[in-house]
Amino acid sequence: MKKHTTINQSLSADVSTCVNIAVDLAKKVFQVAGEDALGQVIFEDRVKSREAFQAFLQNLPTSVTVLVETGPGAQAWARLLQAQGNYVRILPAQLVANHRSGPKNDRNDALAILRAGRDCTICAVPVKSAAALAMQALHRARQGYVRRRTAVGNQIRGLLLEHGVAMAQGEMAISHLVPRILEDASQPLPDLLRELIAELQGEWHQQGERIKVLTGRLETAAKENETAKRLMTVRGVGPITATALLAKETAPERFANARQFAAYFGLVPSQNSSGEKVRLGKMSKHGDAYLRSLTIQGAHAVLKQIQPDSEQPDDQRLLRWMSRLGRKEAAVRLANRNLRILWVLLQNDQTYRRQPGNSLEAAMSH
């Protein structure tokens, strides 16, 4: 293959005849590969600066489709390409990896992106707006605080357990029992450990305050967004779940039905089938783990509030699920059902109302 010394020479020689261009993104070095309508690789280049890469993209013909994989910077470059008229597809990195041949390097990664672009079973990740990315940033920061706070709480319990002090899980134990233990002189704790536990508890409280601040921002954003308010009419969907779903910008119209939308988040059984034998396993856990976790947590909250003697048809259905399947599996089933309802609400201006006599409700109860 002919080597190209400059970006302009490569453009005039090969890029204009490419149908698809794949880019392996990085901070400063970008590996580019292009193919023609027959799927033959006719162009390869390595761009060694962000300025040169931006100039390369600006000189691309609008007829060229650009393929990138998910990762830092993918959304920003995709918006730039869309603004100049190019069609861009962001492919999931874990699915692109299945198309890699040979050792992992920039060149093989770019070629793998080209092959993944020809795979019709791979759905592209939506190109998000700047506002959606800002909302997503709030969720990621909040999730990080939650993880660190949980880790600090576990560390406190583990350090105390090494000295024979056992504590239950939960916020109440950390916020109320730890101060009592530290003040109790009868506890066999060295002074050095008491100081350390006090510092860790202070950090735990600080993380909690940060979580409250970000939670308040998300709640405010949900109240100001009409779509989020409609989504929250579904039982088990609060401001955190509603704003997280809106930030994802899943484009529900690209799913043929509500079942596929729920399967997109991994709330369906995994399969290991062959021939006439259909084997269903545990939850597939594909897709967005964060949103899947939020919907399941919301479902658990609903199940905890149900009264055993409730006469509401929805509550009776959930009670049957819990008695037959157990609480955890019933929560997963309710989360799947809620996602199906959300798929409908995202495509119209309606709010969810429970209608016991509705035929659809009766069908979904089985």
C-alpha positions as CSV (number, residue, x, y, z in Angstrom):
1,M,0.0,0.0,0.0
2,K,1.3,3.4,-0.9
3,K,2.6,5.5,2.0
4,H,1.3,9.1,2.4
5,T,3.5,11.7,3.9
6,T,0.9,14.4,4.4
7,I,-2.8,14.7,5.1
8,N,-3.6,16.6,1.9
9,Q,-1.9,14.0,-0.3
10,S,-3.8,11.2,1.3
11,L,-7.1,13.1,0.8
12,S,-6.6,13.7,-2.9
13,A,-5.5,10.1,-3.5
14,D,-7.8,7.8,-1.5
15,V,-10.2,9.4,1.0
16,S,-12.6,10.8,-1.7
17,T,-13.2,7.2,-3.0
18,C,-13.8,5.7,0.5
19,V,-17.3,4.8,1.6
20,N,-16.5,4.2,5.3
21,I,-13.7,5.7,7.4
22,A,-12.8,4.1,10.7
23,V,-10.9,6.0,13.4
24,D,-9.1,4.6,16.4
25,L,-9.4,7.6,18.7
26,A,-6.7,8.6,21.2
27,K,-5.5,11.9,22.9
28,K,-2.9,12.8,20.2
29,V,-2.4,9.9,17.8
30,F,-5.3,8.8,15.5
31,Q,-5.2,5.7,13.4
32,V,-7.4,5.9,10.3
33,A,-8.5,3.2,7.8
34,G,-10.9,3.5,4.9
35,E,-12.7,1.0,2.7
36,D,-14.6,1.2,-0.6
37,A,-18.1,-0.1,-1.5
38,L,-16.8,-3.6,-1.8
39,G,-15.3,-3.7,1.7
40,Q,-11.7,-3.5,0.5
41,V,-9.3,-1.5,2.6
42,I,-7.9,1.2,0.3
43,F,-6.6,3.8,2.7
44,E,-4.6,3.8,5.9
45,D,-3.0,6.7,7.7
46,R,-1.7,7.8,11.1
47,V,-2.4,11.3,12.3
48,K,-0.1,12.5,15.1
49,S,-1.8,15.6,16.4
50,R,-5.3,16.7,17.3
51,E,-5.0,19.8,15.1
52,A,-4.0,17.7,12.1
53,F,-6.8,15.2,12.8
54,Q,-9.4,18.0,13.0
55,A,-8.2,19.4,9.7
56,F,-8.4,15.8,8.3
57,L,-12.1,15.6,9.4
58,Q,-13.0,19.0,8.0
59,N,-11.7,18.0,4.6
60,L,-13.7,14.8,4.5
61,P,-16.4,14.6,1.8
62,T,-19.9,14.5,3.2
63,S,-20.5,11.2,1.4
64,V,-18.1,9.4,3.7
65,T,-19.4,7.6,6.8
66,V,-17.2,7.8,9.8
67,L,-17.0,4.9,12.3
68,V,-15.6,5.3,15.8
69,E,-15.9,3.2,19.0
70,T,-17.1,4.3,22.3
71,G,-14.6,5.9,24.6
72,P,-13.4,9.3,25.8
73,G,-13.8,12.0,23.1
74,A,-16.0,9.9,20.8
75,Q,-19.1,12.1,21.5
76,A,-17.2,15.4,20.9
77,W,-15.8,14.2,17.5
78,A,-19.2,12.8,16.5
79,R,-20.9,16.1,17.1
80,L,-18.2,17.9,15.1
81,L,-18.7,15.5,12.2
82,Q,-22.5,15.7,12.3
83,A,-22.3,19.5,12.2
84,Q,-20.4,19.4,9.0
85,G,-22.8,16.9,7.4
86,N,-21.0,13.6,7.8
87,Y,-22.9,10.5,8.9
88,V,-21.2,9.1,12.0
89,R,-21.7,5.9,13.9
90,I,-20.4,5.2,17.4
91,L,-20.0,1.4,17.9
92,P,-19.8,-0.3,21.4
93,A,-16.1,-1.0,22.1
94,Q,-16.8,-4.5,23.6
95,L,-18.5,-5.6,20.3
96,V,-15.8,-4.0,18.2
97,A,-13.2,-6.2,20.1
98,N,-14.9,-9.3,18.8
99,H,-14.0,-8.3,15.3
100,R,-10.3,-7.7,16.0
101,S,-7.8,-10.0,14.2
102,G,-4.3,-10.3,15.5
103,P,-2.6,-8.5,18.4
104,K,-4.1,-5.4,19.9
105,N,-2.6,-2.3,18.3
106,D,-3.9,0.9,16.7
107,R,-3.9,-0.5,13.1
108,N,-5.8,-3.7,14.1
109,D,-8.2,-1.7,16.2
110,A,-9.1,0.6,13.2
111,L,-9.5,-2.4,10.9
112,A,-11.7,-4.1,13.6
113,I,-13.9,-1.0,13.6
114,L,-14.4,-1.3,9.8
115,R,-15.4,-4.9,10.2
116,A,-17.8,-4.1,13.0
117,G,-19.4,-1.4,10.9
118,R,-20.4,-4.1,8.4
119,D,-22.0,-6.1,11.1
120,C,-25.7,-5.3,10.8
121,T,-26.5,-6.8,14.3
122,I,-24.5,-4.1,16.1
123,C,-26.6,-1.1,17.1
124,A,-24.7,2.2,17.2
125,V,-24.6,4.3,20.3
126,P,-26.7,7.5,19.9
127,V,-24.7,10.8,19.5
128,K,-25.7,12.8,22.5
129,S,-26.3,16.5,22.9
130,A,-24.1,18.7,25.1
131,A,-27.0,19.0,27.6
132,A,-27.4,15.2,27.8
133,L,-23.7,14.8,28.4
134,A,-23.8,17.4,31.2
135,M,-26.6,15.5,32.8
136,Q,-24.7,12.2,32.4
137,A,-21.7,13.9,34.1
138,L,-23.8,14.6,37.1
139,H,-24.9,11.0,37.3
140,R,-21.3,9.7,36.9
141,A,-20.0,12.1,39.6
142,R,-22.8,11.0,42.0
143,Q,-22.2,7.4,41.3
144,G,-18.5,7.8,42.0
145,Y,-19.3,9.4,45.4
146,V,-21.7,6.6,46.2
147,R,-19.0,4.0,45.5
148,R,-16.3,5.8,47.5
149,R,-18.8,6.3,50.4
150,T,-19.7,2.6,50.4
151,A,-16.0,1.6,50.3
152,V,-15.2,3.9,53.3
153,G,-18.1,2.4,55.2
154,N,-17.0,-1.2,54.5
155,Q,-13.4,-0.2,55.5
156,I,-14.7,1.1,58.8
157,R,-16.6,-2.1,59.6
158,G,-13.6,-4.3,58.5
159,L,-11.1,-2.4,60.7
160,L,-13.5,-2.6,63.7
161,L,-14.2,-6.3,63.1
162,E,-10.4,-7.0,63.4
163,H,-10.7,-5.9,67.0
164,G,-13.8,-7.9,67.7
165,V,-16.4,-5.1,67.1
166,A,-19.0,-6.4,64.7
167,M,-21.4,-3.9,63.0
168,A,-24.4,-4.3,60.8
169,Q,-24.5,-2.9,57.3
170,G,-26.3,0.4,56.5
171,E,-26.1,4.1,57.1
172,M,-27.6,3.9,60.6
173,A,-24.7,1.8,61.9
174,I,-22.0,4.1,60.6
175,S,-23.7,7.4,61.6
176,H,-24.9,6.3,65.1
177,L,-23.0,3.2,66.3
178,V,-19.5,4.3,65.3
179,P,-19.5,7.5,67.5
180,R,-20.7,5.4,70.5
181,I,-18.0,2.9,69.9
182,L,-15.3,5.5,69.7
183,E,-16.6,7.2,72.9
184,D,-16.8,3.9,74.8
185,A,-13.6,3.5,76.8
186,S,-14.5,-0.2,77.5
187,Q,-14.0,-1.1,73.9
188,P,-10.5,-2.7,73.3
189,L,-9.5,-0.1,70.6
190,P,-6.0,1.5,70.5
191,D,-6.0,5.3,70.4
192,L,-4.3,5.3,67.0
193,L,-7.2,3.2,65.6
194,R,-9.8,5.5,67.2
195,E,-8.3,8.5,65.5
196,L,-8.2,6.7,62.2
197,I,-11.9,5.6,62.5
198,A,-12.9,9.2,63.3
199,E,-11.1,10.5,60.2
200,L,-12.8,7.8,58.0
201,Q,-16.2,8.6,59.5
202,G,-15.6,12.3,58.7
203,E,-14.8,11.4,55.1
204,W,-17.9,9.2,55.0
205,H,-20.1,12.1,56.1
206,Q,-18.4,14.4,53.5
207,Q,-19.2,12.0,50.7
208,G,-22.8,11.8,51.9
209,E,-23.1,15.6,51.7
210,R,-21.7,15.6,48.2
211,I,-24.2,12.9,47.2
212,K,-27.1,15.0,48.7
213,V,-26.0,18.1,46.6
214,L,-25.9,16.2,43.3
215,T,-29.1,14.4,44.1
216,G,-30.8,17.8,44.7
217,R,-29.5,19.0,41.3
218,L,-30.9,15.9,39.6
219,E,-34.3,16.3,41.4
220,T,-34.5,20.0,40.3
221,A,-33.6,19.0,36.7
222,A,-36.4,16.3,36.8
223,K,-39.0,18.8,38.0
224,E,-38.1,21.2,35.2
225,N,-38.3,18.6,32.5
226,E,-41.8,17.7,31.2
227,T,-40.7,14.3,29.9
228,A,-39.0,13.4,33.2
229,K,-42.2,14.3,35.1
230,R,-44.2,12.0,32.8
231,L,-41.7,9.2,33.3
232,M,-42.0,9.5,37.1
233,T,-45.7,8.7,36.9
234,V,-44.5,5.1,36.6
235,R,-44.3,3.4,40.1
236,G,-40.6,2.7,40.8
237,V,-39.2,5.5,38.6
238,G,-37.9,8.5,40.5
239,P,-35.9,11.6,39.4
240,I,-32.6,9.7,39.4
241,T,-33.9,7.0,37.0
242,A,-35.8,9.5,34.9
243,T,-32.9,11.9,34.3
244,A,-30.5,9.0,33.7
245,L,-32.8,7.6,31.0
246,L,-33.1,11.0,29.4
247,A,-29.3,11.6,29.5
248,K,-28.8,8.3,27.7
249,E,-30.9,9.5,24.7
250,T,-31.6,6.0,23.6
251,A,-33.9,7.0,20.7
252,P,-36.7,4.6,21.5
253,E,-38.1,4.7,18.0
254,R,-35.1,2.6,16.8
255,F,-36.5,-0.4,18.8
256,A,-39.2,-2.4,17.1
257,N,-41.1,-3.0,20.3
258,A,-41.0,-2.6,24.1
259,R,-39.6,-6.0,24.6
260,Q,-36.4,-5.1,22.6
261,F,-36.1,-1.9,24.6
262,A,-36.1,-3.9,27.9
263,A,-33.7,-6.4,26.5
264,Y,-31.3,-3.5,25.5
265,F,-30.7,-3.0,29.2
266,G,-30.1,-6.7,29.9
267,L,-33.3,-7.4,31.9
268,V,-33.9,-10.7,30.0
269,P,-32.6,-14.2,30.5
270,S,-29.4,-15.2,28.9
271,Q,-29.6,-18.1,26.3
272,N,-27.5,-21.2,25.6
273,S,-29.8,-22.8,23.1
274,S,-29.1,-25.2,20.3
275,G,-31.5,-26.9,17.9
276,E,-34.8,-27.6,19.5
277,K,-33.4,-27.3,23.0
278,V,-34.0,-23.8,24.5
279,R,-32.0,-23.2,27.6
280,L,-32.6,-19.9,29.4
281,G,-30.2,-18.9,32.1
282,K,-29.8,-16.0,34.5
283,M,-30.2,-12.3,33.7
284,S,-28.0,-11.4,30.7
285,K,-26.8,-8.1,32.2
286,H,-26.1,-6.6,28.8
287,G,-26.3,-2.9,28.1
288,D,-26.1,-0.1,30.6
289,A,-25.4,-1.5,34.1
290,Y,-26.1,1.8,35.8
291,L,-29.6,2.2,34.5
292,R,-30.4,-1.5,35.0
293,S,-29.3,-1.1,38.6
294,L,-31.5,2.0,39.1
295,T,-34.6,0.3,37.7
296,I,-34.1,-2.8,39.9
297,Q,-33.5,-0.6,43.0
298,G,-36.8,1.2,42.2
299,A,-38.6,-2.0,41.8
300,H,-37.3,-3.2,45.2
301,A,-38.6,0.0,46.7
302,V,-42.0,-0.7,45.3
303,L,-42.1,-4.2,46.6
304,K,-41.2,-3.1,50.1
305,Q,-44.1,-0.7,50.2
306,I,-46.8,-3.2,49.2
307,Q,-49.2,-4.3,51.9
308,P,-49.9,-8.0,52.1
309,D,-53.7,-7.3,52.3
310,S,-53.8,-4.8,49.5
311,E,-56.8,-5.2,47.1
312,Q,-55.2,-3.2,44.2
313,P,-54.9,-5.3,41.1
314,D,-51.3,-4.2,40.5
315,D,-50.3,-5.0,44.1
316,Q,-52.0,-8.4,43.9
317,R,-50.0,-9.2,40.8
318,L,-46.8,-8.2,42.5
319,L,-47.6,-10.3,45.5
320,R,-48.2,-13.3,43.3
321,W,-44.8,-12.7,41.7
322,M,-43.1,-12.5,45.0
323,S,-44.8,-15.7,46.3
324,R,-44.0,-17.6,43.2
325,L,-40.6,-16.2,42.2
326,G,-39.1,-14.6,45.3
327,R,-38.5,-10.9,46.0
328,K,-35.3,-10.6,43.8
329,E,-36.8,-12.2,40.7
330,A,-40.0,-10.3,41.2
331,A,-38.0,-7.0,41.3
332,V,-36.3,-7.9,38.0
333,R,-39.6,-8.7,36.4
334,L,-41.1,-5.4,37.6
335,A,-38.1,-3.5,36.3
336,N,-38.5,-5.2,32.9
337,R,-42.2,-4.2,32.9
338,N,-41.4,-0.6,33.9
339,L,-38.9,-0.3,31.0
340,R,-41.5,-1.4,28.6
341,I,-43.9,1.2,29.9
342,L,-41.2,3.9,29.7
343,W,-40.6,2.9,26.1
344,V,-44.2,3.9,25.3
345,L,-44.1,7.1,27.3
346,L,-40.9,8.3,25.6
347,Q,-42.7,8.2,22.2
348,N,-45.8,10.3,23.2
349,D,-47.0,13.0,25.5
350,Q,-49.0,10.8,27.8
351,T,-48.6,10.0,31.5
352,Y,-48.9,6.5,32.9
353,R,-52.2,5.7,34.7
354,R,-52.9,2.3,36.2
355,Q,-56.1,1.0,34.6
356,P,-57.0,-2.4,36.1
357,G,-59.6,-3.1,33.5
358,N,-57.2,-2.5,30.6
359,S,-56.6,-5.5,28.4
360,L,-52.9,-4.7,28.1
361,E,-52.6,-4.6,31.9
362,A,-54.3,-8.0,32.0
363,A,-51.9,-9.4,29.4
364,M,-48.8,-8.1,31.2
365,S,-49.9,-9.7,34.4
366,H,-49.0,-13.2,33.2
